[in-house]
Amino acid sequence: MSDYNQNGRQEDNFEPVDRFREETAAEVVPLERERKSEGAKPIAEDQPENRQIDTKSSIGIFALVLSILSLLIMPIVLGAAGIIAGIYARNRDAKTMGNWAIALGAISIIASLFLSPYL
């Protein structure tokens, strides 16, 4: 769509922008002072507590996953790893998941010892 004018220069013929009718919007994010006035905690205060809870639960979940996998494959190796990770999780205040991981790891090892002659 380019033409050359009388001086030899190239001219671009663009369509006018006026014929487009677009609707635009922007997201509105509350400022810090507005959040404080609403009674909510600032984001910076929530982060250390969330990190501590996530660390506890992630160790417990890891131990539990190891113990559950030990029921399916490599019961001696993964069961022992699940027991060790479960003890570590219990010491890190993830007591419920740690106890479950220890119990499932022990059950997996004991079951594999009794059932291995039959496989």
Residue, then its C-alpha position, 0 to 999 in steps of 0.5 A: m500500500s505504499d505509493y511514491n509522491q511527486n518528490g520520489r519519496q515513499e508514502d504509506n497510506f494507512e487506514p484511519v484508526d477511528r473506524f475501530r471501536e475497541e473496548t479496553a480495561a485495566e485491572v485495579v489492584p488495591l494499594e497497600r494503604e487501602r489494604k491496611s485500612e480494610g483490616a487485612k495484613p500486608i503481604a510481607e507479614d504473611q510470608p514467613e508464616n506460610r514458608q514455615i508451614d509449607t516447609k513442615s508439610s512438604i517434608g511430611i508429604f515427601a516422607l509419606v510419598l516415599s512410604i506409599l511408593s515402598l508399598l508398590i516398588m522396592p519395599i526395603v529401600l523406599g520403606a527405610a527411606g520413608i521411615i527416616a524421612g518420617i522421623y525427620a518430619r516428626n522432629r520438624d513438627a509434621k507429626t501426623m504425616g511423619n507417624w503415617a510415613i513411619a508406619l507405612g514404611a514399617i508395614s511395607i518392609i515387614a510385608s515384603l519379608f513375609l511375602s517374598p518367599y511366595l513371589 
